[in-house]
Amino acid sequence: MQGKTYITIQGDMWDTIAYRAFENEYLMTELIDANPSHRHIVVFPAGVILAIPEISEPVPDNLPPWKRGDSS
């Protein structure tokens, strides 16, 4: 398996794994989408290997152009 992975411990749930991986439990949808064969699991047993996708931080719209990376 390429990239980052997470090996579950007994009792892990999608939101707790997302919090451990991204420090944001609301990113669990991205985690589920990266692991479609496990999407039916609510509470994980120990030892399941999950792929951790790369999450890019969105650039806030309220930043000035020089902080957004705009060339204009």
N, C-alpha and C positions, 0 to 999 in steps of 0.2 A: 504494500500500500504506500503510495507516494504522498508527500505532504504531511501536515500535522494530523495526529490521531489522538483519540482519547479512549482509554480502556475503562469501561464502567465498573463501578462498585455496586454491590447489592443495594437496591433501593434508590439508585439514581433515577431522576426524571428529567425530561427534556429541558425544563426551565433551569434546574440546578446545574445541568451540564453546560448550558448556554452561559450561565453566570460564571462558572469556573473557567470556561474557555474565552469568553469575551468581556467579562465583568458587566454583562447586561443580559438579564433573563428574557428581555423582549426580543432578542435575536434568535430565539429558539426555532422560529419558522425557517430561517436560513439553514440552521443545523438539521432540521427534519428534511428539508429539500435536498441537502447534500447526502442524506442517508435514507433513500426511499424504501429500501428493503426492511428497514426497522421502524417505519412510521406507525405501525400498528401497536408497538410496545408503549405502554404507559409508565410502568415501573420496571426498570431494567434489572436483570440478574447480573451477577459479577462476570466480568470477562468479555463483554461485547466490545468489539473494536469499531469505533465510529470515526468517520472522516470529519475533520474540522476545516470548514471552508475559510478562505481568505475573505475578510470583510473590510471593505474600504469605507473610511469615514466620510460621510457626505460633507461637502463644503457649505457652511451656512450662507444663506442669501444676503444676510445683513453685514457681511464683511466688506471692507473697502476693496476695490479692484486689485490693489497691490498685494493684498493678503489672500485673495482668491486664486492668484496665479494668472489673472487675465493679462493679456499683452497690451490691451488698449489703455 
